[in-house]
Amino acid sequence: MIHHVVMWKLKDFAEGKNKTENAIILKERLESLKKDIPEIVEIRVGINIESEYSNFDAVLHSYFESFETLDKYQNHPIHNVVAEWIGKIRYLRYCVDYEF
């Protein structure tokens, strides 16, 4: 099983919306991918609860059977539309993929 984790720091204002609005849309768009991309075993997006210790605004946890199915997800046309939009609203992204 592959755990794909992505964290984003969002722009304060982008695409006509503030950071909080974009975080909610990001969560909805990413979690809705499960219905269209069969390679996704599980997908969850968390929106940060602001605290003095937090560094990022949103985190994605998604699970795949293999690196091959993760690759199919990452290259899926519907995912690419969402990823392109995220590129417009974020200024920092970190990612880690690991097998367990």
N, C-alpha and C positions, 0 to 999 in steps of 0.2 A: 504494500500500500504506500502511496506517495502523499505526503502532506505538503500542500502548496500554501505558503503564507506570504501575504503581501500587506505592507503598511504604507499609508499615504499621509502626507502633510498637505492639506488643501489650501488653496489660495483664499484669502479673505473674501474676495469677490471675483467671480468668473462666470461667463456664459449667462449674464444677467441675474445671477442669484448669489446670495451670501454663502458663506462656508457651511452653515448649518443646513440650509436648504439643499445644497449640493451633496452633503453627506447623506441625507435621507434619500435623495434620488440615486446616488451611487449604490446604496444598500439595496434599494428596490430593483435596480437594473441588474446588478450582479446576481442577486438571489433568484431572479426570474430566469436566468440562463439554464437552470436545472431542467425546466420543461422542454427546452429546445436542444440541449446538448447531452446526449445519452452517456457520454464518457464521465460525467460528473457523478461521483458516488454521493457526495454530500457537499453542501456549500453554505457558509454562514458569514455574515458581515456584521461586525460590531462597530458602533459609533462611540467614540471616546466620551467618557464622562470627565469633564474638565477638572483637573486638579493640578497642584503645583508640581507633581511628579510625572505628568504625562508629556509625551513628546510628539505623538502622532494623532491624527484626527479619525482615522478609520483603519480597520484591519479586516482582511479576508482570510478565512480558513476554508480551504477546499481539499477534497480527497479524491484520489484517482487510483485505479488498480495498478497502473504502471507508468513509467516515464513516457511510453508510447501514447497512452490515452491522455496524459497531461499535454503532450505535444499536439494531439488532435484538438483538444479544447483550446489551446493557445492560438491555434491557426484556424479555428472555426470562424466563418464570416460574421456570425452574430456576435461572437466574443470580440472580434476585431472592431466592430462598430462601437461597442461599449468601451473598449480599451482606448480607442481614439478620443472619445468624449472625455474619459478620465484624464488623458494627457492634457486636455485644455483646462481642467479645474485643479490640478495638483501641481505643486512645485517640487515635491520630493517623494521618492518611492524607494522602498526597500523590499526585497524579496528573498525568501529562502525556501528551498525544496529539499525534503529529506524523505528517505525510505524507512519504514518501520515494519 
